[in-house]
């Protein structure tokens, strides 16, 4: 009886080790990267340790935390997360037209600037592109693409029409898609002056 228990225990340990090894091999095959960081959840909990993040579509739809003791993985939807940080970059959940996603913070001012990863599928194949996301203090946002088909001057000029001088510079091509951060800086300065005048 004791011999059977020892055999069963040994078999269980071997199975657990091989499953863990298989899981690590699968992560390598799928190009899963583990990054150290922390997350603040909406329920007030703080998670510190490793997170799965390899810049794929799934990473922008779910945050996967790896418990440092049990190595158990837990997934969190953007609606459950206040923000998280990996490699000194901060990611915030945003409700966009296609649902909730994580976006990377670039500039934290009155007008916030984020990097948004757009993943798409066409008849030819699938791909992704980086977009800039401007977010005004009232929550209004605009996603700016850098491809040649995006009407930059029209879309961005209209979005910043509340600042006529900035809008004019965009419509006259003084500011182009290469100036997304200059545009944000000028708009933030305009907001600051406007605030001081009240």
Backbone as CSV, one residue per row, in Angstrom:
resi,resn,N_x,N_y,N_z,CA_x,CA_y,CA_z,C_x,C_y,C_z
1,UNK,0.825,-1.188,0.000,0.000,0.000,0.000,0.874,1.258,0.000
2,UNK,1.911,1.262,0.861,2.818,2.405,0.936,3.556,2.554,-0.391
3,UNK,3.945,1.450,-0.978,4.658,1.449,-2.247,3.792,2.049,-3.352
4,UNK,2.475,1.733,-3.346,1.559,2.282,-4.351,1.430,3.796,-4.189
5,UNK,1.350,4.282,-2.944,1.243,5.710,-2.688,2.502,6.434,-3.159
6,UNK,3.666,5.852,-2.859,4.913,6.477,-3.291,4.989,6.509,-4.814
7,UNK,4.568,5.435,-5.446,4.573,5.370,-6.907,3.601,6.420,-7.491
8,UNK,2.419,6.529,-6.877,1.429,7.496,-7.317,1.947,8.922,-7.120
9,UNK,2.582,9.190,-5.987,3.152,10.499,-5.708,4.252,10.831,-6.714
10,UNK,5.137,9.894,-6.977,6.221,10.082,-7.933,5.671,10.333,-9.343
11,UNK,4.671,9.564,-9.703,4.034,9.731,-11.016,3.393,11.115,-11.124
12,UNK,2.735,11.562,-10.057,2.093,12.882,-10.047,3.122,13.994,-10.187
13,UNK,4.222,13.890,-9.469,5.284,14.901,-9.543,5.867,14.948,-10.957
14,UNK,6.136,13.785,-11.530,6.684,13.726,-12.895,5.706,14.345,-13.899
15,UNK,4.426,14.062,-13.727,3.404,14.612,-14.612,3.355,16.134,-14.504
16,UNK,3.420,16.653,-13.276,3.388,18.098,-13.073,4.610,18.764,-13.702
17,UNK,5.776,18.173,-13.541,7.006,18.719,-14.125,6.924,18.708,-15.642
18,UNK,6.437,17.613,-16.209,6.361,17.530,-17.666,5.308,18.488,-18.227
19,UNK,4.195,18.684,-17.512,3.183,19.650,-17.952,3.737,21.065,-17.910
20,UNK,4.487,21.399,-16.858,5.097,22.716,-16.749,6.112,22.912,-17.875
21,UNK,6.911,21.883,-18.155,7.895,21.936,-19.229,7.198,22.093,-20.581
22,UNK,6.097,21.356,-20.780,5.327,21.448,-22.022,4.764,22.858,-22.185
23,UNK,4.271,23.426,-21.090,3.710,24.777,-21.109,4.783,25.798,-21.503
24,UNK,5.996,25.646,-20.961,7.087,26.558,-21.301,7.478,26.408,-22.765
25,UNK,7.532,25.165,-23.270,7.863,24.922,-24.673,6.798,25.535,-25.585
26,UNK,5.525,25.392,-25.205,4.430,25.950,-25.983,4.540,27.474,-26.020
27,UNK,4.887,28.092,-24.893,5.083,29.545,-24.854,6.198,29.960,-25.816
28,UNK,7.278,29.169,-25.881,8.384,29.474,-26.794,7.925,29.365,-28.243
29,UNK,7.167,28.318,-28.562,6.672,28.120,-29.924,5.752,29.266,-30.334
30,UNK,4.896,29.707,-29.422,3.932,30.770,-29.704,4.531,32.169,-29.547
31,UNK,5.828,32.251,-29.274,6.540,33.520,-29.124,5.985,34.357,-27.968
32,UNK,5.609,33.709,-26.877,5.090,34.425,-25.717,6.268,34.985,-24.932
33,UNK,6.205,36.254,-24.640,7.243,36.922,-23.865,6.695,37.229,-22.483
34,UNK,7.536,37.090,-21.491,7.151,37.438,-20.124,7.872,38.717,-19.753
35,UNK,7.114,39.702,-19.287,7.710,40.978,-18.896,7.324,41.286,-17.461
36,UNK,8.276,41.849,-16.734,8.002,42.256,-15.361,7.250,43.571,-15.358
37,UNK,6.360,43.702,-14.377,5.619,44.943,-14.262,4.621,44.873,-13.126
38,UNK,3.646,45.771,-13.190,2.586,45.768,-12.197,1.291,46.229,-12.839
39,UNK,0.197,45.877,-12.195,-1.123,46.293,-12.665,-1.963,46.696,-11.467
40,UNK,-2.766,47.727,-11.652,-3.729,48.151,-10.651,-5.107,47.808,-11.211
41,UNK,-5.814,46.952,-10.496,-7.138,46.538,-10.943,-8.198,47.499,-10.420
42,UNK,-9.352,47.498,-11.049,-10.442,48.376,-10.628,-10.987,48.014,-9.251
43,UNK,-10.796,46.763,-8.816,-11.276,46.364,-7.489,-10.298,46.769,-6.379
44,UNK,-9.185,47.451,-6.757,-8.210,47.916,-5.773,-7.008,47.011,-5.605
45,UNK,-7.047,45.804,-6.155,-5.913,44.884,-6.049,-4.737,45.373,-6.894
46,UNK,-3.534,45.056,-6.431,-2.314,45.342,-7.174,-1.634,44.023,-7.501
47,UNK,-1.279,43.846,-8.749,-0.559,42.643,-9.194,0.870,43.044,-9.517
48,UNK,1.839,42.348,-8.929,3.251,42.627,-9.188,3.905,41.326,-9.611
49,UNK,4.651,41.366,-10.708,5.327,40.156,-11.175,5.439,40.129,-12.675
50,UNK,5.256,38.945,-13.247,5.399,38.753,-14.692,4.046,38.747,-15.389
51,UNK,4.060,39.299,-16.595,2.880,39.338,-17.449,3.273,38.815,-18.818
52,UNK,2.335,38.160,-19.489,2.577,37.729,-20.865,2.345,38.922,-21.770
53,UNK,3.332,39.219,-22.613,3.156,40.342,-23.532,4.114,40.192,-24.696
54,UNK,3.574,39.927,-25.879,4.407,39.824,-27.072,3.879,40.705,-28.198
55,UNK,3.125,41.745,-27.810,2.648,42.747,-28.754,1.719,42.171,-29.814
56,UNK,0.948,41.152,-29.465,-0.022,40.587,-30.395,-1.401,41.149,-30.078
57,UNK,-2.350,40.885,-30.945,-3.709,41.405,-30.763,-4.273,41.022,-29.402
58,UNK,-4.050,39.793,-28.995,-4.610,39.304,-27.735,-4.115,40.116,-26.532
59,UNK,-2.866,40.606,-26.604,-2.315,41.397,-25.502,-3.041,42.717,-25.300
60,UNK,-3.692,43.198,-26.328,-4.412,44.467,-26.217,-5.875,44.255,-25.837
61,UNK,-6.278,42.988,-25.757,-7.651,42.659,-25.367,-7.728,42.013,-23.994
62,UNK,-6.625,41.451,-23.516,-6.570,40.810,-22.198,-5.178,40.952,-21.610
63,UNK,-5.138,41.163,-20.314,-3.873,41.213,-19.586,-3.712,39.875,-18.876
64,UNK,-2.608,39.176,-19.145,-2.383,37.856,-18.541,-1.271,37.977,-17.504
65,UNK,-1.638,37.690,-16.255,-0.722,37.778,-15.112,-0.288,36.373,-14.723
66,UNK,0.995,36.214,-14.383,1.532,34.930,-13.952,1.885,35.046,-12.471
67,UNK,1.182,34.300,-11.637,1.422,34.340,-10.197,2.848,33.868,-9.916
68,UNK,3.641,34.659,-9.155,5.044,34.298,-8.928,5.235,33.042,-8.075
69,UNK,4.240,32.663,-7.280,4.376,31.486,-6.419,3.853,30.235,-7.112
70,UNK,2.601,30.282,-7.566,1.982,29.086,-8.152,2.212,28.964,-9.659
71,UNK,2.667,30.037,-10.303,2.851,30.103,-11.763,1.532,29.948,-12.507
72,UNK,0.438,30.120,-11.806,-0.892,30.047,-12.413,-1.156,31.345,-13.168
73,UNK,-1.765,31.226,-14.343,-2.059,32.396,-15.163,-3.489,32.861,-14.908
74,UNK,-3.659,34.179,-14.813,-4.980,34.789,-14.669,-5.119,35.850,-15.740
75,UNK,-6.264,35.871,-16.415,-6.503,36.845,-17.481,-7.502,37.898,-17.014
76,UNK,-7.237,39.150,-17.397,-8.094,40.270,-17.015,-8.475,41.058,-18.270
77,UNK,-9.755,41.319,-18.418,-10.247,42.139,-19.516,-9.959,43.611,-19.216
78,UNK,-9.885,44.451,-20.243,-9.599,45.868,-20.008,-10.550,46.540,-19.011
79,UNK,-11.815,46.132,-19.005,-12.794,46.740,-18.093,-12.456,46.472,-16.629
80,UNK,-11.630,45.460,-16.360,-11.272,45.101,-14.989,-9.988,45.779,-14.503
81,UNK,-9.287,46.458,-15.412,-7.962,47.001,-15.110,-8.011,48.528,-15.117
82,UNK,-7.428,49.154,-14.094,-7.310,50.611,-14.068,-6.165,51.032,-14.990
83,UNK,-4.985,50.419,-14.827,-3.861,50.588,-15.739,-2.807,49.547,-15.386
84,UNK,-1.834,49.355,-16.292,-0.697,48.495,-15.980,0.559,49.072,-16.593
85,UNK,1.711,48.633,-16.067,3.001,49.135,-16.522,3.937,47.964,-16.805
86,UNK,4.575,48.015,-17.975,5.602,47.046,-18.374,6.755,47.823,-19.002
87,UNK,7.977,47.520,-18.621,9.158,48.188,-19.198,9.032,49.716,-19.164
88,UNK,8.574,50.257,-18.072,8.415,51.706,-17.882,7.405,52.351,-18.835
89,UNK,6.580,51.556,-19.498,5.492,52.072,-20.329,4.181,51.808,-19.614
90,UNK,3.234,52.728,-19.781,1.943,52.599,-19.121,0.853,52.344,-20.157
91,UNK,-0.043,51.424,-19.815,-1.149,51.047,-20.692,-2.467,51.284,-19.959
92,UNK,-3.439,51.845,-20.678,-4.736,52.159,-20.095,-5.843,51.521,-20.920
93,UNK,-6.925,51.109,-20.261,-8.058,50.570,-21.004,-8.902,51.712,-21.582
94,UNK,-9.348,51.537,-22.804,-10.212,52.531,-23.440,-11.334,51.809,-24.171
95,UNK,-12.517,52.381,-24.084,-13.647,51.831,-24.833,-13.698,52.540,-26.173
96,UNK,-13.334,51.828,-27.224,-13.318,52.369,-28.578,-14.532,51.834,-29.339
97,UNK,-14.669,52.211,-30.589,-15.882,51.819,-31.329,-16.022,50.304,-31.484
98,UNK,-14.913,49.573,-31.498,-14.972,48.108,-31.626,-14.931,47.389,-30.283
99,UNK,-14.997,48.129,-29.178,-14.973,47.509,-27.851,-13.796,47.996,-27.028
100,UNK,-13.584,47.329,-25.903,-12.519,47.716,-24.973,-11.176,47.195,-25.445
101,UNK,-10.132,48.050,-25.325,-8.762,47.679,-25.676,-7.800,48.420,-24.753
102,UNK,-6.573,47.911,-24.686,-5.507,48.623,-23.994,-4.762,49.483,-25.007
103,UNK,-4.399,50.704,-24.596,-3.587,51.592,-25.422,-2.387,52.055,-24.598
104,UNK,-1.296,52.349,-25.267,-0.048,52.739,-24.594,0.035,54.263,-24.485
105,UNK,0.269,54.759,-23.284,0.354,56.195,-23.045,1.666,56.754,-23.592
106,UNK,1.554,57.833,-24.383,2.736,58.516,-24.912,2.916,59.864,-24.225
107,UNK,1.810,60.601,-24.053,1.873,61.931,-23.439,0.702,62.097,-22.479
108,UNK,1.025,62.409,-21.226,0.006,62.524,-20.182,-0.190,63.995,-19.809
109,UNK,-0.988,64.681,-20.605,-1.285,66.091,-20.366,-2.800,66.248,-20.460
110,UNK,-3.282,67.487,-20.584,-4.737,67.685,-20.722,-5.243,66.912,-21.938
111,UNK,-4.564,67.106,-23.075,-4.822,66.278,-24.254,-3.892,65.084,-24.121
112,UNK,-4.448,63.920,-23.968,-3.622,62.725,-23.832,-3.334,62.147,-25.216
113,UNK,-2.138,61.592,-25.352,-1.749,60.963,-26.613,-1.379,59.521,-26.302
114,UNK,-1.974,58.601,-27.054,-1.734,57.170,-26.871,-1.275,56.554,-28.190
115,UNK,-0.610,55.416,-28.066,-0.306,54.585,-29.227,-1.318,53.456,-29.229
116,UNK,-2.017,53.322,-30.344,-3.041,52.278,-30.491,-2.589,51.313,-31.576
117,UNK,-2.653,50.021,-31.285,-2.323,49.008,-32.297,-3.618,48.559,-32.963
118,UNK,-3.732,48.796,-34.252,-4.913,48.374,-35.011,-4.566,47.086,-35.743
119,UNK,-5.366,46.050,-35.500,-5.199,44.763,-36.171,-6.352,44.614,-37.148
120,UNK,-6.053,44.169,-38.366,-7.110,44.091,-39.381,-6.940,42.853,-40.258
121,UNK,-8.032,42.495,-40.897,-8.049,41.376,-41.837,-8.747,41.839,-43.110
122,UNK,-8.135,41.547,-44.248,-8.726,41.888,-45.540,-8.823,40.617,-46.383
123,UNK,-9.287,40.765,-47.617,-9.359,39.618,-48.526,-7.968,39.082,-48.852
124,UNK,-6.972,39.965,-48.796,-5.598,39.597,-49.142,-4.883,38.930,-47.983
125,UNK,-5.189,39.337,-46.768,-4.510,38.795,-45.593,-4.808,39.631,-44.363
126,UNK,-3.952,39.501,-43.374,-4.156,40.273,-42.147,-2.884,41.035,-41.822
127,UNK,-3.021,42.023,-40.971,-1.869,42.824,-40.609,-2.186,43.711,-39.423
128,UNK,-1.283,44.636,-39.159,-1.499,45.585,-38.076,-0.801,46.888,-38.422
129,UNK,-1.229,47.944,-37.749,-0.606,49.246,-37.925,-0.674,50.004,-36.611
130,UNK,0.287,50.895,-36.425,0.254,51.791,-35.274,-0.592,53.006,-35.622
131,UNK,-1.395,53.427,-34.676,-2.178,54.647,-34.815,-1.916,55.521,-33.595
132,UNK,-2.021,56.818,-33.781,-1.983,57.744,-32.661,-3.423,57.987,-32.240
133,UNK,-3.645,58.015,-30.944,-4.974,58.321,-30.426,-4.879,59.604,-29.613
134,UNK,-5.585,60.629,-30.069,-5.718,61.868,-29.294,-6.976,61.736,-28.450
135,UNK,-6.882,62.126,-27.169,-8.062,62.116,-26.307,-8.155,63.457,-25.581
136,UNK,-9.246,64.185,-25.850,-9.475,65.483,-25.212,-9.935,65.274,-23.768
137,UNK,-9.850,66.318,-22.938,-10.269,66.194,-21.535,-11.718,65.729,-21.356
138,UNK,-12.591,66.002,-22.332,-13.991,65.574,-22.237,-14.209,64.126,-22.675
139,UNK,-13.123,63.415,-23.048,-13.228,62.010,-23.450,-13.355,61.802,-24.943
140,UNK,-13.591,62.867,-25.700,-13.678,62.751,-27.154,-12.316,62.310,-27.684
141,UNK,-12.321,61.370,-28.635,-11.036,60.874,-29.139,-11.020,60.776,-30.652
142,UNK,-9.814,60.709,-31.187,-9.605,60.519,-32.621,-8.437,59.566,-32.809
143,UNK,-8.630,58.550,-33.648,-7.554,57.632,-34.027,-6.977,58.107,-35.356
144,UNK,-5.664,58.318,-35.389,-4.984,58.850,-36.565,-4.099,57.764,-37.167
145,UNK,-4.382,57.407,-38.419,-3.550,56.439,-39.136,-2.458,57.165,-39.903
146,UNK,-1.391,56.450,-40.189,-0.278,57.043,-40.916,-0.174,56.535,-42.345
147,UNK,-1.156,55.749,-42.777,-1.103,55.258,-44.159,-1.509,56.384,-45.112
148,UNK,-1.231,56.192,-46.397,-1.472,57.233,-47.408,-2.959,57.447,-47.692
149,UNK,-3.809,56.546,-47.243,-5.238,56.654,-47.536,-5.993,57.447,-46.468
150,UNK,-5.341,57.727,-45.336,-6.010,58.434,-44.241,-6.036,59.935,-44.538
151,UNK,-7.236,60.539,-44.500,-7.335,61.986,-44.769,-6.886,62.801,-43.555
152,UNK,-5.587,62.843,-43.313,-5.023,63.453,-42.101,-5.512,64.890,-41.909
153,UNK,-5.303,65.721,-42.930,-5.617,67.142,-42.819,-7.099,67.350,-42.474
154,UNK,-7.976,66.641,-43.126,-9.418,66.800,-42.913,-9.839,66.315,-41.528
155,UNK,-9.412,65.111,-41.166,-9.842,64.522,-39.890,-9.237,65.248,-38.687
156,UNK,-7.936,65.470,-38.720,-7.257,66.087,-37.578,-7.607,67.567,-37.491
157,UNK,-7.687,68.236,-38.626,-8.077,69.651,-38.635,-9.458,69.843,-38.029
158,UNK,-10.396,68.978,-38.375,-11.763,69.064,-37.829,-11.771,68.744,-36.335
159,UNK,-10.969,67.764,-35.908,-10.938,67.371,-34.495,-10.467,68.523,-33.610
160,UNK,-9.528,69.319,-34.112,-8.990,70.434,-33.328,-9.602,71.782,-33.742
161,UNK,-10.803,71.761,-34.291,-11.439,73.000,-34.758,-11.765,73.962,-33.621
162,UNK,-11.786,73.490,-32.363,-12.029,74.398,-31.235,-10.838,75.326,-30.995
163,UNK,-9.666,74.993,-31.550,-8.490,75.865,-31.522,-8.259,76.309,-32.968
164,UNK,-8.860,77.457,-33.366,-8.814,77.866,-34.777,-7.403,78.026,-35.349
165,UNK,-6.452,78.550,-34.551,-5.088,78.733,-35.058,-4.435,77.389,-35.381
166,UNK,-4.600,76.425,-34.495,-4.032,75.092,-34.718,-4.702,74.428,-35.918
167,UNK,-6.014,74.515,-35.975,-6.756,73.906,-37.084,-6.290,74.487,-38.419
168,UNK,-6.062,75.791,-38.464,-5.591,76.459,-39.688,-4.215,75.925,-40.095
169,UNK,-3.333,75.724,-39.102,-1.990,75.200,-39.403,-2.063,73.781,-39.968
170,UNK,-3.019,73.003,-39.503,-3.178,71.632,-40.015,-3.734,71.676,-41.443
171,UNK,-4.766,72.489,-41.672,-5.364,72.585,-43.012,-4.386,73.152,-44.047
172,UNK,-3.463,74.022,-43.601,-2.499,74.623,-44.545,-1.234,73.782,-44.705
173,UNK,-1.212,72.591,-44.114,-0.075,71.659,-44.189,1.173,72.123,-43.437
174,UNK,1.030,73.128,-42.570,2.171,73.497,-41.728,2.459,72.340,-40.770
175,UNK,1.386,71.690,-40.302,1.515,70.475,-39.495,0.986,69.296,-40.311
176,UNK,1.797,68.248,-40.369,1.407,67.036,-41.103,1.434,65.843,-40.154
177,UNK,1.291,64.656,-40.707,1.295,63.455,-39.866,2.636,63.232,-39.158
178,UNK,3.684,63.917,-39.571,4.975,63.834,-38.887,5.014,64.694,-37.626
179,UNK,3.980,65.494,-37.417,3.972,66.467,-36.314,2.929,66.155,-35.240
180,UNK,2.602,64.892,-35.053,1.519,64.552,-34.120,1.802,65.030,-32.692
181,UNK,3.047,64.988,-32.256,3.363,65.446,-30.897,3.423,66.975,-30.813
182,UNK,3.854,67.638,-31.873,3.831,69.107,-31.904,2.391,69.600,-31.833
183,UNK,1.510,68.920,-32.546,0.089,69.275,-32.528,-0.445,69.156,-31.107
184,UNK,-0.106,68.076,-30.440,-0.565,67.865,-29.057,-0.017,68.946,-28.133
185,UNK,1.251,69.278,-28.288,1.867,70.308,-27.447,1.185,71.660,-27.650
186,UNK,0.952,72.019,-28.903,0.306,73.306,-29.177,-1.123,73.332,-28.635
187,UNK,-1.841,72.230,-28.776,-3.218,72.187,-28.264,-3.225,72.270,-26.738
188,UNK,-2.305,71.597,-26.085,-2.217,71.668,-24.621,-1.878,73.077,-24.152
189,UNK,-0.986,73.779,-24.869,-0.668,75.168,-24.531,-1.903,76.055,-24.693
190,UNK,-2.666,75.813,-25.751,-3.901,76.570,-25.983,-4.907,76.317,-24.851
191,UNK,-5.038,75.057,-24.427,-5.943,74.734,-23.324,-5.507,75.431,-22.035
192,UNK,-4.201,75.472,-21.798,-3.669,76.116,-20.597,-3.949,77.621,-20.596
193,UNK,-3.722,78.286,-21.746,-4.010,79.720,-21.861,-5.504,79.987,-21.666
194,UNK,-6.311,79.146,-22.258,-7.771,79.281,-22.160,-8.214,79.165,-20.696
195,UNK,-7.587,78.222,-19.976,-7.910,78.003,-18.562,-7.515,79.208,-17.705
196,UNK,-6.350,79.812,-18.015,-5.866,80.971,-17.256,-6.766,82.191,-17.455
197,UNK,-7.382,82.293,-18.632,-8.244,83.443,-18.932,-9.586,83.367,-18.231
198,UNK,-9.918,82.220,-17.661,-11.206,82.085,-16.935,-11.080,82.447,-15.506
